[in-house]
């Protein structure tokens, strides 16, 4: 999964709503997805999108810092499992 596609999927998941500063919430995650794509592969980007979507489905809107922390966990898991296998 490409970072742009991951952001688009999250926009659908959170209904492309605006946060309190008027920014589209999902778009703020783009740098996080790009970082994961640079360090791993599309599978890790997909895993991050799934983790964030699960959080959104539970009623939370992760901040960019929280998304980065989730990305770090995904990258750690990805490295530990040798690419998710």
Buried (B, 14 or more C-beta within 10 A) or exposed (E): BEBEBBBBBBBEBBEEEEBEEEEBBBBBBBBBBBBBBEEBEBBBBBBBBBBBBEBBEEEEBBEBEBBBEBBBEBBEBBEEEEEBE
